[in-house]
Amino acid sequence: LLDMSPRTQLYYVFSLFFPRIELTLGAGIESGGHGYSQAPPLQSLVPEVLDMLCHPAPDGSRCSSIPPVLAAGGITIGSQVAAVLALGAAGAVLGTRFLLTPEARYTQSQKDALLAANETSTVRTTAFDALRGTTGWPDGIDGRALNNIMVERLSKGETVEDVRPAFQKATREGDASAMLVWSGTGIGLVREIKPAAVSSRPLRNKPYLTGNQGYCEGTA
């Protein structure tokens, strides 16, 4: 699959009891945290993944069924869930939305920074890994987080050694204006802290009836 689209990052969940792919997760460029720096936007990624999974076999036949494909990246509200389901995904994975819950282990200052953020507040960067010393990621992997003064200082030419003491101090003191706060691009649509059960209720109550059932219309 990756030979057909080397820029696509796929995750597979394998069953310990059945030798087959059980689940595929497609994470778009909008995703918070670590991911492939050149990943396609989610709107392009979902159809691309489904097309690869349905790619014709050497005998020309197409798949009769494919594993569920879950979509992740910038999804925070029900209409976005509906959009990826309409694209053929079997479900959506929300991450950033649940950072703004009492259950999340983020500090209050980190949550306040997320509440103040909008759709232009995040950046994909390797700056935070350099500052934390977590640089063992494969080539092409970076992370999306809230942009702040630490990223700006490094981008202006200051060295990691010069910036790290201020970053470590901010982390110790819980200063979210200079510490690491992972976030996806959908953060601007989350405006208050709610329990996870309350946040997920609107998603569960919507009649989202599509999925990747029937996506491979030309099955043989």
N, C-alpha and C positions, 0 to 999 in steps of 0.2 A: 504493500500500500504506500509506504513512504517513498518508494522509488518513483511512483506516479506523481507524488506531490511532496517533495522533500521539505517544504515549508510548513507542512501540517503536523501539528503535535497531537498524537492520539494516546489515550490511556485505556488499558484493557483490564477488566476484572475477570480473573479465571476461577472457575470452580475447582475445588480440590477433588471433586468426585466425578466430574464430567469433563473430558478433554475438549473443551470448546470455549470460545469467547462468550462470556456472559453479558458483558456490558461495555460500551464505548463512551468515553467522555471527551467531548470536543471543547477546548478552552480557547476562546477568542482573544484577540489583542486587548480587549477591554478588561480582562480579568485582573483583579488585584492579586498581590503576592507574586511569586515567581512563575515564570512561564517563558515561552519562546518569544524573543524580541521581534521576530518577523512574522508572527502568527497572523492569519487573515482576520478581518472583522468577523464577528459571530454570524452576521447575516450571510456572508459568503461561505463561512466554514461549515455550517450545518449541511447545506446541500452538497458541498464538496465531499464531506465525510460519507454521507449517505450514498453518493454516486460511487465512491471508491469501494464501499462495502458491497454494492450491487454490480461491480464491474464484471463484464462477461468473462466466463471461464474460457480456457483454451478451446473447448469444444463449441464455443459460441453461445452456450446457455447462460441465463442469468439466474441470480439467486431466487429461491422461492421464499426465503425468510432471512432476516438479518437481525443481529443482536440489538437490543434497545440502545439508542443513541441519546445521551444526555448533553444538554448545551449549558455552557457556563461562560460568564463574562459580561459584566455590566448590568445584570438582571436584578432588579429590586422591586418591581411592581407587577401586578397581575397582567396588564396589557403586554408587557415584555415577555412574560411566560407564554401568553397566547400567541405572540408573534413567532417564537421559536417552535412552538407546537405546530403552527401553520406551515412552517418550513419543513416539517417532517420529523422533528425531534420527538422522542418519547417522553421527555421530561426536561426539567430545568434544574440547575444547581445554583442556589443563591448563597453567597458567602458574605460579602460586605454588608448586606441588609441585616444580618444577624450579629454583626459587631455592635450595632446599636440596640442591644438588649441588656437587661440586667444580668442575664446569664453569662454574657461574654466576659472574658477575663481582661479585656482592655481596661486601662485606668480611666477614671472620670475625665482627666485632661485629654486623653486620646479620643474619648467619645465626644467631648466638646469640640475638638478639632474637626472630627468627622461631621458634626452637626453644622459647623460653620463652612464646610466645603461645598463646592459646586462641581459641575461637570468638567470644568477646566482646572481643577485643583490638583489633579494627579499627574504623575510623570513616570515613565518607564526609565529605570536607571540601575546602574551597578554601584552607585555611590554608597548606599547603605551597607551592602555586602563588604565593600572595601573598608568602611569605617568599623564594622563589626568583626572583620577578619573571617567572614564566612565566604571565602572566594573559591571554593572547590566545585562550583557548578560547571556543567558541560558548556562548551562554547555555544554562544548564542542565547544563553539564558540570562535574563535580568529580572527585575521586579517592579511592579507598579505600586506606588505609595503616594501619600500626600507630598507635594513639592514643598520644600522649606529652605531655610537659610543654609543648611548644610550642603544640599545639592548645589545651590547657587555659588557657594564659596569654592567648591571643587570645580565647578564649570568655569569659574573665572581664573583658574590656574593655581589655586592654593593646593598644597600637597596633603595627602591623607594624614601624614604625621602632624601637620600643623592643625588640621581640623579635628582630628580624633579627640583630643582632650575636651573640647567644647561639646562634642557629641556625647561623650561618656558622661559629662557633667549633666547635660540635659536629660539623659536617660535615667541617671540616679535621682534627679530631682523631679522627674515627671513633667518636664517642660515639653509639651507637644509641639511647640513652634520650632523645635530643633531636634526632636527625637524621631524615631521611626514609627510611622503609622501606615500600615498596609491598607490599601483601598482600591476598589475597582472604580470604573468611570461612572457607574450609576449612583454614586453617593449623593449627588445633588437632589435626587428624588426621595431621599429619606430625611424626614424633618423632625423626628422625635424618637425618644427611646421608649420602646414598648417590649413587654415580655415576648419571648419567642412564639408562644402559643397564639398570642394576639396578632403578631406580625404575620404569621402564616395563615391565619383564618381566612382572609380575603382570597388568598391563592387557592385554598382548598374548596372554597364555596363557588368558584366560577365554573361554569359548565364547559371546560376545555375538553372537547371530545375528539380532537385530532391527534395525530401521532404519526409514527412512521409505518403504521399498518397500510399496506397497499402502495407503499412508495415505489417498489419495483414493479411497475405496471406491466412491463414486458417480460414477465417470468416465463421460463420454458419448462 
